[in-house]
């Protein structure tokens, strides 16, 4: 199974002055999202503590497990669904801003600690009221439908973390946040060719595809969105591959989704049938990922810079013309 229904919610600036009311509100949004029968739901950053007066920094930092993870785990079990539960928490005497991954059986299977908490003092001595930064070598997590990564809010300002996730093979990155995030998230999705799904406390959560295009977004009338995605996808360059979208449609119809992004010269191929794999399609039709295409250039360029000859090779496109003919192999 690599196809999954991914849902996300928007808190829509509806906050309360106590943890219990915030939790109840977001659990109501989660209950609504679960009616769509998702495989994963993402909740907003530290949703229980927003707008709650802070005294001792440890007062609002829950344990894991604790009341919030238990409320989420009960729903995960009932609906056989992964849930990303962001929360302020304390472990081993330290406070973290984390996203807890709860699996389909209601078990905690991973925790991402925000690597880049933002300063909350003028002299940069305290971050998010005593939050400890997580490891900058950010982890990935293998779920039953694919490999995911997580970034939280201010992590959006640190491109190196997003590169680490790409290097580790993330196909979907969840971004719980206090704010919308804007264009940088679309840029990360495009540059690294993975899905980015946001869940915000403000007014617009989004699902961004690996071409950097927003395919779903919340608004003041719709606080829940979802999309079926396949983590076994490929982003390819149109060079040598102009014919591929037509050929895929002719052979597989709606069993394979193809999305074109002509301005950047790329297209996304995503099977919508678990019986079809990207590897199978690449072998059958002769196309490769943009990363592989770029890597061929990197290696050849390096040899030329070093004064060495470049060994000729044919890519998977064979002897097709570079700019091709529509519908022709």
C-alpha positions in Angstrom: 0.0 0.0 0.0 1.5 3.3 -1.0 -1.7 5.3 -1.7 -3.1 7.2 1.3 -5.7 9.8 2.0 -4.0 12.7 3.8 -6.2 15.1 5.7 -5.4 18.3 7.5 -7.2 20.8 9.6 -7.2 24.6 10.3 -7.7 26.0 13.8 -8.9 29.2 12.1 -7.8 31.5 15.0 -10.4 30.0 17.3 -8.6 29.9 20.6 -9.6 29.7 24.2 -7.8 30.7 27.5 -7.4 27.1 28.8 -5.9 23.9 27.6 -9.1 21.8 27.9 -11.2 24.1 25.8 -8.5 24.3 23.1 -8.2 20.5 23.1 -12.0 20.0 22.9 -12.2 22.4 20.0 -9.5 20.7 17.9 -10.8 17.3 18.8 -14.0 18.4 17.3 -12.2 19.3 14.1 -10.3 16.0 14.2 -13.7 14.1 14.6 -14.9 15.9 11.5 -11.8 15.2 9.5 -12.1 11.5 10.4 -15.4 11.3 8.6 -13.4 11.5 5.4 -11.8 8.1 6.3 -8.2 9.4 6.0 -5.1 7.4 6.5 -3.4 10.3 8.2 -4.5 13.6 9.8 -2.3 16.5 10.8 -3.2 18.9 13.6 -1.8 22.4 14.2 1.3 23.4 16.2 0.9 23.3 20.0 -2.9 23.7 19.6 -3.8 23.1 23.2 -1.6 25.9 24.7 -2.2 28.8 22.2 -3.7 31.8 23.9 -3.3 30.2 27.4 -1.6 32.5 30.0 1.8 31.1 30.7 3.3 31.2 34.2 5.9 28.5 35.0 7.0 27.2 31.6 6.5 23.7 32.8 2.9 24.2 33.7 1.6 23.8 30.2 4.1 21.2 29.0 2.3 17.9 29.1 3.9 14.5 29.4 4.0 11.9 26.6 1.8 10.0 27.0 -0.6 12.4 28.6 -4.2 13.8 28.3 -3.8 15.1 24.7 -2.0 12.0 23.3 -4.6 9.8 25.0 -7.5 11.7 23.4 -5.9 11.5 20.0 -4.9 7.8 20.4 -8.4 6.8 21.2 -9.5 8.3 17.8 -6.6 6.8 15.9 -7.6 3.3 17.2 -11.2 3.8 16.4 -10.6 5.1 12.9 -7.5 3.1 12.1 -5.7 6.2 11.1 -2.3 7.9 11.8 -2.5 11.3 13.5 0.2 13.9 13.9 -0.3 15.5 17.3 1.8 18.6 17.9 2.2 19.7 21.5 4.3 21.5 24.1 5.7 18.7 26.3 8.3 17.9 28.9 10.7 14.9 29.0 13.7 14.3 31.2 13.6 17.8 32.7 13.4 19.6 29.3 10.6 21.3 27.4 10.1 20.5 23.7 7.8 21.7 20.9 7.1 18.4 19.3 4.9 16.5 16.8 3.9 13.1 18.1 3.1 10.4 15.6 0.3 8.1 16.7 -0.3 5.1 14.6 -3.4 3.2 13.5 -3.4 1.2 16.7 -3.1 4.3 18.9 0.5 3.7 19.7 3.2 6.4 19.8 5.6 5.5 17.0 7.7 8.6 16.7 8.4 12.1 18.0 9.8 15.0 16.1 11.2 17.8 18.2 11.2 21.2 16.6 14.8 21.9 15.5 14.5 25.7 15.3 12.3 27.2 18.0 12.1 31.0 17.7 13.5 33.4 20.3 11.0 34.8 22.8 13.5 37.2 24.6 15.2 40.3 23.3 18.7 38.8 24.0 18.2 35.4 22.4 18.6 33.5 25.6 15.2 31.8 25.7 13.3 30.2 22.8 9.5 29.7 22.9 9.7 30.1 26.7 12.4 27.6 27.5 11.9 25.1 24.6 15.0 23.0 23.9 15.9 22.7 20.2 15.7 19.3 18.6 18.4 17.5 16.6 19.2 19.4 13.4 19.8 16.0 11.8 16.0 15.8 11.5 14.5 12.3 11.4 12.2 10.6 8.9 9.5 8.1 9.8 8.4 5.1 7.8 4.7 4.6 7.9 2.8 1.8 6.2 2.2 3.9 3.0 5.6 5.7 2.7 8.3 7.8 4.3 7.4 11.1 5.9 9.2 14.0 7.5 8.0 16.7 9.8 8.9 20.4 10.2 7.3 22.8 12.6 6.6 26.5 12.0 9.9 28.5 12.3 11.7 25.5 10.8 10.5 27.0 7.5 13.3 29.5 7.7 16.1 26.8 7.7 16.5 25.4 4.3 19.1 22.9 5.5 16.5 20.9 7.5 14.3 20.5 4.4 17.4 19.3 2.5 18.1 16.7 5.1 14.6 15.3 4.7 15.1 15.1 0.9 18.4 13.4 1.4 16.8 10.9 3.6 14.1 10.1 1.1 11.0 11.8 2.6 8.0 11.7 0.2 5.6 13.7 2.3 6.5 16.5 4.8 4.0 17.6 7.4 4.2 21.2 8.6 2.2 22.1 11.7 2.4 25.8 12.4 1.2 29.0 14.0 1.1 30.8 10.7 0.3 30.1 7.1 3.9 29.9 5.8 3.3 31.4 2.3 5.5 30.8 -0.8 8.6 29.2 0.9 6.7 26.0 1.4 5.7 25.8 -2.2 9.4 26.3 -3.1 10.5 23.5 -0.8 8.0 21.2 -2.3 9.2 22.0 -5.8 12.9 22.0 -5.1 12.8 18.7 -3.3 9.9 17.1 -5.2 7.9 15.9 -2.2 4.4 16.7 -0.9 4.1 19.3 1.8 1.0 19.3 3.9 0.4 22.2 6.4 -1.9 22.4 9.4 -2.0 25.9 10.8 -3.6 27.8 13.7 -4.3 30.8 11.5 -6.5 30.7 8.4 -5.2 28.6 5.5 -3.9 25.0 5.7 -2.7 23.7 2.4 -1.7 20.5 0.5 1.1 21.3 -1.9 2.2 18.8 -4.6 5.8 17.9 -5.6 5.6 20.4 -8.4 5.1 23.2 -5.8 1.4 23.7 -6.7 -1.3 24.1 -4.1 -3.9 21.5 -4.8 -6.1 22.0 -1.7 -6.5 24.8 0.8 -8.8 25.7 3.7 -10.7 28.9 4.0 -13.2 30.5 6.3 -15.9 28.1 5.2 -13.9 24.9 5.0 -11.6 24.0 7.8 -10.9 20.4 6.7 -9.2 19.3 3.4 -7.9 16.0 2.2 -6.2 14.5 -0.9 -5.5 11.0 -2.0 -1.7 10.7 -2.8 0.7 8.0 -3.7 4.1 8.2 -2.1 5.4 6.1 -5.0 5.6 9.0 -7.5 8.1 10.5 -9.9 8.8 14.1 -11.0 10.4 14.1 -14.4 11.8 16.7 -16.7 10.1 17.2 -20.1 13.4 16.9 -21.9 13.3 13.7 -24.0 9.9 13.0 -22.4 7.3 15.2 -24.1 5.4 12.1 -25.3 5.2 10.4 -21.9 1.9 12.0 -20.5 -0.1 11.0 -23.6 1.4 7.5 -23.7 0.5 6.9 -20.0 -3.0 8.2 -20.6 -3.5 6.0 -23.6 -2.2 2.9 -21.8 -3.5 3.3 -18.2 -6.3 5.9 -18.3 -7.2 7.1 -14.9 -5.1 4.4 -13.1 -2.1 6.8 -13.5 -2.3 10.5 -12.7 -0.1 12.9 -14.7 0.2 16.6 -13.7 2.0 19.0 -16.0 3.9 22.1 -14.9 5.0 23.5 -18.3 6.5 26.6 -16.9 9.2 24.7 -15.0 9.5 22.0 -17.6 8.3 19.2 -15.3 5.5 16.7 -14.9 4.4 14.5 -12.0 3.5 10.8 -12.5 1.6 9.2 -9.7 -0.1 5.8 -9.9 -3.6 5.8 -8.6 -3.7 2.0 -8.5 -1.7 0.1 -5.9 -1.0 -2.6 -8.5 1.1 -0.2 -10.5 4.5 1.0 -9.4 6.6 3.9 -10.6 9.5 1.6 -11.3 7.3 -0.4 -13.6 6.2 2.7 -15.5 9.7 4.0 -15.8 10.9 0.8 -17.3 7.9 0.5 -19.6 8.0 4.0 -21.0 11.6 5.1 -20.5 11.6 8.1 -18.2 13.6 8.9 -15.0 13.4 11.3 -12.1 14.6 14.9 -12.5 17.1 14.1 -9.8 18.6 11.3 -11.9 18.6 13.5 -15.0 20.4 16.3 -13.2 22.9 13.8 -11.7 23.9 12.6 -15.2 24.7 16.3 -16.0 26.6 16.8 -12.7 28.8 13.8 -13.4 29.5 14.8 -17.0 30.2 18.4 -16.1 32.6 17.3 -13.4 34.6 15.3 -15.9 34.7 18.1 -18.4 35.9 20.6 -15.8 38.7 18.1 -14.9 39.7 17.9 -18.6 38.5 14.3 -18.9 36.5 12.7 -21.7 32.8 12.0 -21.0 31.8 8.4 -21.8 28.7 8.4 -24.0 25.6 6.8 -22.6 21.9 6.6 -23.4 19.4 7.5 -20.7 16.2 5.5 -20.3 14.7 7.7 -23.1 16.9 5.9 -25.6 17.1 7.7 -29.0 13.9 9.7 -28.6 14.3 13.3 -29.8 14.9 15.8 -27.0 11.7 17.7 -27.6 9.8 14.7 -28.9 6.6 14.2 -30.6 3.3 14.0 -28.8 2.0 10.5 -28.4 5.1 8.9 -30.1 7.5 6.5 -28.3 
